[in-house]
Amino acid sequence: MAWVAVDKDGRECIYQFRPKRGNNQFIPLYEYSMCMALPKGSIKKLIGRDLTWQDEPVELKEE
């Protein structure tokens, strides 16, 4: 499934695979994997809570 995370500057992103933490942003785990910026507030709508840079990425699971 997909993963969501928030960069140090507050940018919300969704990743194909679990990202790894860089200095200021999360980085796709594999060179060929995809990520996309999301509108602010999207992660809260998807998982029901806010994420910050201090939080680990969260995996989105099917219901």
CHARMM-style PDB file with segment names, atoms N, HN, CA, C and O in Angstrom:
ATOM      1  N   MET     1       0.838  -1.180   0.000  1.00  0.00      PROA
ATOM      2  CA  MET     1       0.000   0.000   0.000  1.00  0.00      PROA
ATOM      3  C   MET     1       0.884   1.245   0.000  1.00  0.00      PROA
ATOM      4  O   MET     1       2.108   1.126  -0.067  1.00  0.00      PROA
ATOM      5  N   ALA     2       0.297   2.421   0.073  1.00  0.00      PROA
ATOM      6  HN  ALA     2      -0.697   2.517   0.128  1.00  0.00      PROA
ATOM      7  CA  ALA     2       1.029   3.684   0.025  1.00  0.00      PROA
ATOM      8  C   ALA     2       1.384   4.170   1.429  1.00  0.00      PROA
ATOM      9  O   ALA     2       0.804   3.735   2.424  1.00  0.00      PROA
ATOM     10  N   TRP     3       2.350   5.081   1.479  1.00  0.00      PROA
ATOM     11  HN  TRP     3       2.821   5.434   0.671  1.00  0.00      PROA
ATOM     12  CA  TRP     3       2.819   5.672   2.739  1.00  0.00      PROA
ATOM     13  C   TRP     3       2.688   7.182   2.655  1.00  0.00      PROA
ATOM     14  O   TRP     3       2.846   7.761   1.580  1.00  0.00      PROA
ATOM     15  N   VAL     4       2.400   7.829   3.789  1.00  0.00      PROA
ATOM     16  HN  VAL     4       2.272   7.359   4.662  1.00  0.00      PROA
ATOM     17  CA  VAL     4       2.360   9.288   3.851  1.00  0.00      PROA
ATOM     18  C   VAL     4       3.353   9.772   4.900  1.00  0.00      PROA
ATOM     19  O   VAL     4       3.602   9.099   5.900  1.00  0.00      PROA
ATOM     20  N   ALA     5       3.916  10.955   4.652  1.00  0.00      PROA
ATOM     21  HN  ALA     5       3.714  11.502   3.840  1.00  0.00      PROA
ATOM     22  CA  ALA     5       4.889  11.544   5.579  1.00  0.00      PROA
ATOM     23  C   ALA     5       4.907  13.051   5.369  1.00  0.00      PROA
ATOM     24  O   ALA     5       4.441  13.560   4.349  1.00  0.00      PROA
ATOM     25  N   VAL     6       5.459  13.759   6.361  1.00  0.00      PROA
ATOM     26  HN  VAL     6       5.837  13.346   7.189  1.00  0.00      PROA
ATOM     27  CA  VAL     6       5.557  15.222   6.302  1.00  0.00      PROA
ATOM     28  C   VAL     6       7.026  15.613   6.401  1.00  0.00      PROA
ATOM     29  O   VAL     6       7.734  15.194   7.317  1.00  0.00      PROA
ATOM     30  N   ASP     7       7.477  16.430   5.437  1.00  0.00      PROA
ATOM     31  HN  ASP     7       6.902  16.770   4.693  1.00  0.00      PROA
ATOM     32  CA  ASP     7       8.853  16.919   5.442  1.00  0.00      PROA
ATOM     33  C   ASP     7       9.041  17.984   6.517  1.00  0.00      PROA
ATOM     34  O   ASP     7       8.071  18.457   7.110  1.00  0.00      PROA
ATOM     35  N   LYS     8      10.285  18.354   6.761  1.00  0.00      PROA
ATOM     36  HN  LYS     8      11.073  17.970   6.280  1.00  0.00      PROA
ATOM     37  CA  LYS     8      10.616  19.337   7.796  1.00  0.00      PROA
ATOM     38  C   LYS     8       9.935  20.683   7.544  1.00  0.00      PROA
ATOM     39  O   LYS     8       9.583  21.389   8.489  1.00  0.00      PROA
ATOM     40  N   ASP     9       9.750  21.037   6.271  1.00  0.00      PROA
ATOM     41  HN  ASP     9      10.037  20.464   5.504  1.00  0.00      PROA
ATOM     42  CA  ASP     9       9.099  22.312   5.935  1.00  0.00      PROA
ATOM     43  C   ASP     9       7.574  22.230   5.949  1.00  0.00      PROA
ATOM     44  O   ASP     9       6.900  23.205   5.618  1.00  0.00      PROA
ATOM     45  N   GLY    10       7.023  21.069   6.332  1.00  0.00      PROA
ATOM     46  HN  GLY    10       7.571  20.277   6.601  1.00  0.00      PROA
ATOM     47  CA  GLY    10       5.575  20.900   6.425  1.00  0.00      PROA
ATOM     48  C   GLY    10       4.919  20.344   5.178  1.00  0.00      PROA
ATOM     49  O   GLY    10       3.707  20.131   5.165  1.00  0.00      PROA
ATOM     50  N   ARG    11       5.691  20.105   4.130  1.00  0.00      PROA
ATOM     51  HN  ARG    11       6.676  20.278   4.141  1.00  0.00      PROA
ATOM     52  CA  ARG    11       5.129  19.559   2.891  1.00  0.00      PROA
ATOM     53  C   ARG    11       4.649  18.135   3.126  1.00  0.00      PROA
ATOM     54  O   ARG    11       5.385  17.306   3.661  1.00  0.00      PROA
ATOM     55  N   GLU    12       3.414  17.854   2.724  1.00  0.00      PROA
ATOM     56  HN  GLU    12       2.817  18.527   2.289  1.00  0.00      PROA
ATOM     57  CA  GLU    12       2.834  16.521   2.865  1.00  0.00      PROA
ATOM     58  C   GLU    12       3.033  15.758   1.562  1.00  0.00      PROA
ATOM     59  O   GLU    12       2.797  16.293   0.479  1.00  0.00      PROA
ATOM     60  N   CYS    13       3.469  14.500   1.671  1.00  0.00      PROA
ATOM     61  HN  CYS    13       3.661  14.064   2.550  1.00  0.00      PROA
ATOM     62  CA  CYS    13       3.720  13.689   0.484  1.00  0.00      PROA
ATOM     63  C   CYS    13       3.183  12.279   0.672  1.00  0.00      PROA
ATOM     64  O   CYS    13       3.037  11.791   1.793  1.00  0.00      PROA
ATOM     65  N   ILE    14       2.893  11.640  -0.453  1.00  0.00      PROA
ATOM     66  HN  ILE    14       3.012  12.036  -1.364  1.00  0.00      PROA
ATOM     67  CA  ILE    14       2.493  10.242  -0.460  1.00  0.00      PROA
ATOM     68  C   ILE    14       3.530   9.485  -1.288  1.00  0.00      PROA
ATOM     69  O   ILE    14       3.974   9.960  -2.333  1.00  0.00      PROA
ATOM     70  N   TYR    15       3.905   8.307  -0.806  1.00  0.00      PROA
ATOM     71  HN  TYR    15       3.544   7.921   0.044  1.00  0.00      PROA
ATOM     72  CA  TYR    15       4.983   7.516  -1.410  1.00  0.00      PROA
ATOM     73  C   TYR    15       4.488   6.129  -1.779  1.00  0.00      PROA
ATOM     74  O   TYR    15       3.586   5.584  -1.144  1.00  0.00      PROA
ATOM     75  N   GLN    16       5.089   5.576  -2.806  1.00  0.00      PROA
ATOM     76  HN  GLN    16       5.822   6.019  -3.322  1.00  0.00      PROA
ATOM     77  CA  GLN    16       4.760   4.222  -3.244  1.00  0.00      PROA
ATOM     78  C   GLN    16       5.254   3.187  -2.232  1.00  0.00      PROA
ATOM     79  O   GLN    16       4.568   2.199  -1.973  1.00  0.00      PROA
ATOM     80  N   PHE    17       6.430   3.407  -1.664  1.00  0.00      PROA
ATOM     81  HN  PHE    17       6.988   4.210  -1.874  1.00  0.00      PROA
ATOM     82  CA  PHE    17       7.026   2.521  -0.666  1.00  0.00      PROA
ATOM     83  C   PHE    17       7.410   3.354   0.556  1.00  0.00      PROA
ATOM     84  O   PHE    17       7.450   4.582   0.474  1.00  0.00      PROA
ATOM     85  N   ARG    18       7.694   2.707   1.684  1.00  0.00      PROA
ATOM     86  HN  ARG    18       7.662   1.709   1.750  1.00  0.00      PROA
ATOM     87  CA  ARG    18       8.079   3.438   2.897  1.00  0.00      PROA
ATOM     88  C   ARG    18       9.311   4.300   2.605  1.00  0.00      PROA
ATOM     89  O   ARG    18      10.341   3.774   2.184  1.00  0.00      PROA
ATOM     90  N   PRO    19       9.219   5.611   2.824  1.00  0.00      PROA
ATOM     91  CA  PRO    19      10.367   6.486   2.566  1.00  0.00      PROA
ATOM     92  C   PRO    19      11.356   6.465   3.721  1.00  0.00      PROA
ATOM     93  O   PRO    19      11.026   6.056   4.834  1.00  0.00      PROA
ATOM     94  N   LYS    20      12.573   6.914   3.436  1.00  0.00      PROA
ATOM     95  HN  LYS    20      12.841   7.247   2.532  1.00  0.00      PROA
ATOM     96  CA  LYS    20      13.573   7.045   4.500  1.00  0.00      PROA
ATOM     97  C   LYS    20      13.775   8.527   4.795  1.00  0.00      PROA
ATOM     98  O   LYS    20      13.602   9.374   3.919  1.00  0.00      PROA
ATOM     99  N   ARG    21      14.140   8.828   6.034  1.00  0.00      PROA
ATOM    100  HN  ARG    21      14.281   8.140   6.746  1.00  0.00      PROA
ATOM    101  CA  ARG    21      14.307  10.214   6.469  1.00  0.00      PROA
ATOM    102  C   ARG    21      15.663  10.749   6.004  1.00  0.00      PROA
ATOM    103  O   ARG    21      16.701  10.142   6.265  1.00  0.00      PROA
ATOM    104  N   GLY    22      15.641  11.883   5.319  1.00  0.00      PROA
ATOM    105  HN  GLY    22      14.797  12.376   5.107  1.00  0.00      PROA
ATOM    106  CA  GLY    22      16.855  12.586   4.942  1.00  0.00      PROA
ATOM    107  C   GLY    22      17.113  13.707   5.936  1.00  0.00      PROA
ATOM    108  O   GLY    22      16.575  13.689   7.044  1.00  0.00      PROA
ATOM    109  N   ASN    23      17.929  14.679   5.555  1.00  0.00      PROA
ATOM    110  HN  ASN    23      18.366  14.693   4.656  1.00  0.00      PROA
ATOM    111  CA  ASN    23      18.223  15.804   6.450  1.00  0.00      PROA
ATOM    112  C   ASN    23      17.021  16.712   6.670  1.00  0.00      PROA
ATOM    113  O   ASN    23      16.763  17.147   7.792  1.00  0.00      PROA
ATOM    114  N   ASN    24      16.288  16.999   5.597  1.00  0.00      PROA
ATOM    115  HN  ASN    24      16.498  16.646   4.685  1.00  0.00      PROA
ATOM    116  CA  ASN    24      15.156  17.927   5.672  1.00  0.00      PROA
ATOM    117  C   ASN    24      13.872  17.385   5.071  1.00  0.00      PROA
ATOM    118  O   ASN    24      12.820  18.016   5.166  1.00  0.00      PROA
ATOM    119  N   GLN    25      13.958  16.215   4.453  1.00  0.00      PROA
ATOM    120  HN  GLN    25      14.813  15.702   4.375  1.00  0.00      PROA
ATOM    121  CA  GLN    25      12.777  15.652   3.802  1.00  0.00      PROA
ATOM    122  C   GLN    25      12.877  14.141   3.761  1.00  0.00      PROA
ATOM    123  O   GLN    25      13.951  13.563   3.921  1.00  0.00      PROA
ATOM    124  N   PHE    26      11.724  13.514   3.542  1.00  0.00      PROA
ATOM    125  HN  PHE    26      10.851  13.984   3.412  1.00  0.00      PROA
ATOM    126  CA  PHE    26      11.723  12.074   3.349  1.00  0.00      PROA
ATOM    127  C   PHE    26      12.088  11.787   1.901  1.00  0.00      PROA
ATOM    128  O   PHE    26      11.725  12.542   0.999  1.00  0.00      PROA
ATOM    129  N   ILE    27      12.803  10.700   1.685  1.00  0.00      PROA
ATOM    130  HN  ILE    27      13.098  10.086   2.418  1.00  0.00      PROA
ATOM    131  CA  ILE    27      13.328  10.343   0.372  1.00  0.00      PROA
ATOM    132  C   ILE    27      12.756   8.988  -0.021  1.00  0.00      PROA
ATOM    133  O   ILE    27      12.716   8.073   0.802  1.00  0.00      PROA
ATOM    134  N   PRO    28      12.305   8.846  -1.291  1.00  0.00      PROA
ATOM    135  CA  PRO    28      11.819   7.533  -1.725  1.00  0.00      PROA
ATOM    136  C   PRO    28      12.886   6.467  -1.492  1.00  0.00      PROA
ATOM    137  O   PRO    28      14.076   6.700  -1.703  1.00  0.00      PROA
ATOM    138  N   LEU    29      12.440   5.309  -1.058  1.00  0.00      PROA
ATOM    139  HN  LEU    29      11.473   5.120  -0.886  1.00  0.00      PROA
ATOM    140  CA  LEU    29      13.347   4.220  -0.708  1.00  0.00      PROA
ATOM    141  C   LEU    29      14.122   3.707  -1.920  1.00  0.00      PROA
ATOM    142  O   LEU    29      15.313   3.410  -1.826  1.00  0.00      PROA
ATOM    143  N   TYR    30      13.441   3.607  -3.045  1.00  0.00      PROA
ATOM    144  HN  TYR    30      12.474   3.848  -3.122  1.00  0.00      PROA
ATOM    145  CA  TYR    30      14.072   3.089  -4.261  1.00  0.00      PROA
ATOM    146  C   TYR    30      14.149   4.192  -5.311  1.00  0.00      PROA
ATOM    147  O   TYR    30      13.294   5.076  -5.362  1.00  0.00      PROA
ATOM    148  N   GLU    31      15.162   4.129  -6.129  1.00  0.00      PROA
ATOM    149  HN  GLU    31      15.856   3.410  -6.088  1.00  0.00      PROA
ATOM    150  CA  GLU    31      15.372   5.123  -7.175  1.00  0.00      PROA
ATOM    151  C   GLU    31      14.184   5.206  -8.127  1.00  0.00      PROA
ATOM    152  O   GLU    31      13.868   6.284  -8.630  1.00  0.00      PROA
ATOM    153  N   TYR    32      13.528   4.086  -8.375  1.00  0.00      PROA
ATOM    154  HN  TYR    32      13.784   3.211  -7.966  1.00  0.00      PROA
ATOM    155  CA  TYR    32      12.432   4.026  -9.337  1.00  0.00      PROA
ATOM    156  C   TYR    32      11.060   4.241  -8.702  1.00  0.00      PROA
ATOM    157  O   TYR    32      10.060   4.267  -9.418  1.00  0.00      PROA
ATOM    158  N   SER    33      10.986   4.395  -7.395  1.00  0.00      PROA
ATOM    159  HN  SER    33      11.799   4.374  -6.813  1.00  0.00      PROA
ATOM    160  CA  SER    33       9.678   4.546  -6.749  1.00  0.00      PROA
ATOM    161  C   SER    33       9.157   5.971  -6.908  1.00  0.00      PROA
ATOM    162  O   SER    33       9.921   6.907  -7.147  1.00  0.00      PROA
ATOM    163  N   MET    34       7.863   6.112  -6.773  1.00  0.00      PROA
ATOM    164  HN  MET    34       7.243   5.352  -6.579  1.00  0.00      PROA
ATOM    165  CA  MET    34       7.221   7.399  -7.006  1.00  0.00      PROA
ATOM    166  C   MET    34       6.772   8.047  -5.705  1.00  0.00      PROA
ATOM    167  O   MET    34       6.474   7.373  -4.720  1.00  0.00      PROA
ATOM    168  N   CYS    35       6.732   9.373  -5.732  1.00  0.00      PROA
ATOM    169  HN  CYS    35       6.974   9.920  -6.532  1.00  0.00      PROA
ATOM    170  CA  CYS    35       6.146  10.132  -4.629  1.00  0.00      PROA
ATOM    171  C   CYS    35       5.452  11.351  -5.224  1.00  0.00      PROA
ATOM    172  O   CYS    35       5.771  11.787  -6.330  1.00  0.00      PROA
ATOM    173  N   MET    36       4.500  11.891  -4.474  1.00  0.00      PROA
ATOM    174  HN  MET    36       4.240  11.537  -3.575  1.00  0.00      PROA
ATOM    175  CA  MET    36       3.735  13.032  -4.951  1.00  0.00      PROA
ATOM    176  C   MET    36       3.386  13.934  -3.774  1.00  0.00      PROA
ATOM    177  O   MET    36       2.989  13.456  -2.711  1.00  0.00      PROA
ATOM    178  N   ALA    37       3.534  15.232  -3.971  1.00  0.00      PROA
ATOM    179  HN  ALA    37       3.856  15.620  -4.834  1.00  0.00      PROA
ATOM    180  CA  ALA    37       3.134  16.193  -2.940  1.00  0.00      PROA
ATOM    181  C   ALA    37       1.613  16.225  -2.867  1.00  0.00      PROA
ATOM    182  O   ALA    37       0.924  16.095  -3.879  1.00  0.00      PROA
ATOM    183  N   LEU    38       1.103  16.398  -1.653  1.00  0.00      PROA
ATOM    184  HN  LEU    38       1.663  16.504  -0.830  1.00  0.00      PROA
ATOM    185  CA  LEU    38      -0.333  16.465  -1.412  1.00  0.00      PROA
ATOM    186  C   LEU    38      -0.706  17.861  -0.919  1.00  0.00      PROA
ATOM    187  O   LEU    38       0.127  18.550  -0.330  1.00  0.00      PROA
ATOM    188  N   PRO    39      -1.946  18.283  -1.152  1.00  0.00      PROA
ATOM    189  CA  PRO    39      -2.394  19.556  -0.575  1.00  0.00      PROA
ATOM    190  C   PRO    39      -2.356  19.494   0.952  1.00  0.00      PROA
ATOM    191  O   PRO    39      -2.631  18.447   1.539  1.00  0.00      PROA
ATOM    192  N   LYS    40      -2.019  20.601   1.588  1.00  0.00      PROA
ATOM    193  HN  LYS    40      -1.796  21.451   1.111  1.00  0.00      PROA
ATOM    194  CA  LYS    40      -1.953  20.657   3.050  1.00  0.00      PROA
ATOM    195  C   LYS    40      -3.297  20.238   3.641  1.00  0.00      PROA
ATOM    196  O   LYS    40      -4.351  20.684   3.187  1.00  0.00      PROA
ATOM    197  N   GLY    41      -3.249  19.383   4.650  1.00  0.00      PROA
ATOM    198  HN  GLY    41      -2.393  19.022   5.018  1.00  0.00      PROA
ATOM    199  CA  GLY    41      -4.460  18.884   5.294  1.00  0.00      PROA
ATOM    200  C   GLY    41      -4.919  17.534   4.780  1.00  0.00      PROA
ATOM    201  O   GLY    41      -5.815  16.924   5.363  1.00  0.00      PROA
ATOM    202  N   SER    42      -4.318  17.054   3.692  1.00  0.00      PROA
ATOM    203  HN  SER    42      -3.590  17.549   3.218  1.00  0.00      PROA
ATOM    204  CA  SER    42      -4.723  15.766   3.108  1.00  0.00      PROA
ATOM    205  C   SER    42      -4.435  14.600   4.034  1.00  0.00      PROA
ATOM    206  O   SER    42      -5.255  13.690   4.156  1.00  0.00      PROA
ATOM    207  N   ILE    43      -3.276  14.614   4.692  1.00  0.00      PROA
ATOM    208  HN  ILE    43      -2.610  15.354   4.594  1.00  0.00      PROA
ATOM    209  CA  ILE    43      -2.912  13.494   5.561  1.00  0.00      PROA
ATOM    210  C   ILE    43      -3.897  13.378   6.716  1.00  0.00      PROA
ATOM    211  O   ILE    43      -4.287  12.271   7.086  1.00  0.00      PROA
ATOM    212  N   LYS    44      -4.299  14.497   7.284  1.00  0.00      PROA
ATOM    213  HN  LYS    44      -3.982  15.396   6.983  1.00  0.00      PROA
ATOM    214  CA  LYS    44      -5.270  14.451   8.385  1.00  0.00      PROA
ATOM    215  C   LYS    44      -6.586  13.833   7.916  1.00  0.00      PROA
ATOM    216  O   LYS    44      -7.208  13.071   8.656  1.00  0.00      PROA
ATOM    217  N   LYS    45      -7.009  14.151   6.710  1.00  0.00      PROA
ATOM    218  HN  LYS    45      -6.504  14.771   6.109  1.00  0.00      PROA
ATOM    219  CA  LYS    45      -8.242  13.573   6.167  1.00  0.00      PROA
ATOM    220  C   LYS    45      -8.083  12.077   5.918  1.00  0.00      PROA
ATOM    221  O   LYS    45      -9.034  11.313   6.084  1.00  0.00      PROA
ATOM    222  N   LEU    46      -6.888  11.659   5.522  1.00  0.00      PROA
ATOM    223  HN  LEU    46      -6.116  12.280   5.387  1.00  0.00      PROA
ATOM    224  CA  LEU    46      -6.659  10.244   5.218  1.00  0.00      PROA
ATOM    225  C   LEU    46      -6.512   9.375   6.463  1.00  0.00      PROA
ATOM    226  O   LEU    46      -7.032   8.260   6.501  1.00  0.00      PROA
ATOM    227  N   ILE    47      -5.806   9.874   7.486  1.00  0.00      PROA
ATOM    228  HN  ILE    47      -5.384  10.780   7.455  1.00  0.00      PROA
ATOM    229  CA  ILE    47      -5.516   9.022   8.650  1.00  0.00      PROA
ATOM    230  C   ILE    47      -6.185   9.491   9.936  1.00  0.00      PROA
ATOM    231  O   ILE    47      -6.113   8.813  10.961  1.00  0.00      PROA
ATOM    232  N   GLY    48      -6.835  10.655   9.882  1.00  0.00      PROA
ATOM    233  HN  GLY    48      -6.894  11.206   9.049  1.00  0.00      PROA
ATOM    234  CA  GLY    48      -7.569  11.124  11.046  1.00  0.00      PROA
ATOM    235  C   GLY    48      -6.753  11.869  12.083  1.00  0.00      PROA
ATOM    236  O   GLY    48      -7.256  12.157  13.168  1.00  0.00      PROA
ATOM    237  N   ARG    49      -5.504  12.189  11.775  1.00  0.00      PROA
ATOM    238  HN  ARG    49      -5.095  11.956  10.893  1.00  0.00      PROA
ATOM    239  CA  ARG    49      -4.665  12.965  12.696  1.00  0.00      PROA
ATOM    240  C   ARG    49      -3.575  13.666  11.902  1.00  0.00      PROA
ATOM    241  O   ARG    49      -3.263  13.294  10.770  1.00  0.00      PROA
ATOM    242  N   ASP    50      -3.004  14.691  12.527  1.00  0.00      PROA
ATOM    243  HN  ASP    50      -3.257  14.993  13.446  1.00  0.00      PROA
ATOM    244  CA  ASP    50      -1.901  15.417  11.893  1.00  0.00      PROA
ATOM    245  C   ASP    50      -0.600  14.639  12.045  1.00  0.00      PROA
ATOM    246  O   ASP    50      -0.405  13.921  13.026  1.00  0.00      PROA
ATOM    247  N   LEU    51       0.282  14.789  11.070  1.00  0.00      PROA
ATOM    248  HN  LEU    51       0.123  15.372  10.274  1.00  0.00      PROA
ATOM    249  CA  LEU    51       1.647  14.271  11.168  1.00  0.00      PROA
ATOM    250  C   LEU    51       2.598  15.455  11.141  1.00  0.00      PROA
ATOM    251  O   LEU    51       2.282  16.496  10.565  1.00  0.00      PROA
ATOM    252  N   THR    52       3.750  15.301  11.756  1.00  0.00      PROA
ATOM    253  HN  THR    52       4.006  14.454  12.224  1.00  0.00      PROA
ATOM    254  CA  THR    52       4.801  16.312  11.700  1.00  0.00      PROA
ATOM    255  C   THR    52       6.097  15.632  11.272  1.00  0.00      PROA
ATOM    256  O   THR    52       6.146  14.413  11.107  1.00  0.00      PROA
ATOM    257  N   TRP    53       7.129  16.423  11.098  1.00  0.00      PROA
ATOM    258  HN  TRP    53       7.088  17.413  11.233  1.00  0.00      PROA
ATOM    259  CA  TRP    53       8.449  15.919  10.734  1.00  0.00      PROA
ATOM    260  C   TRP    53       8.964  14.916  11.756  1.00  0.00      PROA
ATOM    261  O   TRP    53       9.692  13.988  11.400  1.00  0.00      PROA
ATOM    262  N   GLN    54       8.596  15.091  13.019  1.00  0.00      PROA
ATOM    263  HN  GLN    54       8.005  15.844  13.308  1.00  0.00      PROA
ATOM    264  CA  GLN    54       9.077  14.200  14.074  1.00  0.00      PROA
ATOM    265  C   GLN    54       8.433  12.811  14.006  1.00  0.00      PROA
ATOM    266  O   GLN    54       8.966  11.857  14.573  1.00  0.00      PROA
ATOM    267  N   ASP    55       7.298  12.689  13.324  1.00  0.00      PROA
ATOM    268  HN  ASP    55       6.864  13.464  12.864  1.00  0.00      PROA
ATOM    269  CA  ASP    55       6.599  11.405  13.230  1.00  0.00      PROA
ATOM    270  C   ASP    55       7.205  10.520  12.149  1.00  0.00      PROA
ATOM    271  O   ASP    55       7.761  11.002  11.163  1.00  0.00      PROA
ATOM    272  N   GLU    56       7.084   9.231  12.356  1.00  0.00      PROA
ATOM    273  HN  GLU    56       6.631   8.838  13.157  1.00  0.00      PROA
ATOM    274  CA  GLU    56       7.482   8.264  11.334  1.00  0.00      PROA
ATOM    275  C   GLU    56       6.416   8.233  10.237  1.00  0.00      PROA
ATOM    276  O   GLU    56       5.264   8.583  10.495  1.00  0.00      PROA
ATOM    277  N   PRO    57       6.778   7.819   9.017  1.00  0.00      PROA
ATOM    278  CA  PRO    57       5.777   7.677   7.959  1.00  0.00      PROA
ATOM    279  C   PRO    57       4.679   6.703   8.391  1.00  0.00      PROA
ATOM    280  O   PRO    57       4.913   5.800   9.195  1.00  0.00      PROA
ATOM    281  N   VAL    58       3.486   6.901   7.847  1.00  0.00      PROA
ATOM    282  HN  VAL    58       3.296   7.635   7.194  1.00  0.00      PROA
ATOM    283  CA  VAL    58       2.338   6.060   8.173  1.00  0.00      PROA
ATOM    284  C   VAL    58       1.883   5.345   6.906  1.00  0.00      PROA
ATOM    285  O   VAL    58       1.735   5.954   5.846  1.00  0.00      PROA
ATOM    286  N   GLU    59       1.665   4.040   7.040  1.00  0.00      PROA
ATOM    287  HN  GLU    59       1.785   3.545   7.901  1.00  0.00      PROA
ATOM    288  CA  GLU    59       1.189   3.253   5.907  1.00  0.00      PROA
ATOM    289  C   GLU    59      -0.323   3.357   5.814  1.00  0.00      PROA
ATOM    290  O   GLU    59      -1.029   3.208   6.811  1.00  0.00      PROA
ATOM    291  N   LEU    60      -0.815   3.615   4.604  1.00  0.00      PROA
ATOM    292  HN  LEU    60      -0.241   3.736   3.794  1.00  0.00      PROA
ATOM    293  CA  LEU    60      -2.256   3.620   4.367  1.00  0.00      PROA
ATOM    294  C   LEU    60      -2.680   2.189   4.088  1.00  0.00      PROA
ATOM    295  O   LEU    60      -2.093   1.515   3.241  1.00  0.00      PROA
ATOM    296  N   LYS    61      -3.693   1.726   4.796  1.00  0.00      PROA
ATOM    297  HN  LYS    61      -4.169   2.273   5.484  1.00  0.00      PROA
ATOM    298  CA  LYS    61      -4.152   0.348   4.631  1.00  0.00      PROA
ATOM    299  C   LYS    61      -5.573   0.343   4.108  1.00  0.00      PROA
ATOM    300  O   LYS    61      -6.349   1.263   4.367  1.00  0.00      PROA
ATOM    301  N   GLU    62      -5.904  -0.702   3.371  1.00  0.00      PROA
ATOM    302  HN  GLU    62      -5.274  -1.449   3.161  1.00  0.00      PROA
ATOM    303  CA  GLU    62      -7.270  -0.853   2.872  1.00  0.00      PROA
ATOM    304  C   GLU    62      -8.192  -1.233   4.012  1.00  0.00      PROA
ATOM    305  O   GLU    62      -7.786  -1.898   4.965  1.00  0.00      PROA
ATOM    306  N   GLU    63      -9.434  -0.802   3.902  1.00  0.00      PROA
ATOM    307  HN  GLU    63      -9.764  -0.262   3.127  1.00  0.00      PROA
ATOM    308  CA  GLU    63     -10.406  -1.164   4.934  1.00  0.00      PROA
ATOM    309  C   GLU    63     -11.109  -2.443   4.569  1.00  0.00      PROA
ATOM    310  OT1 GLU    63     -11.967  -2.911   5.317  1.00  0.00      PROA
TER     311      GLU     63
END
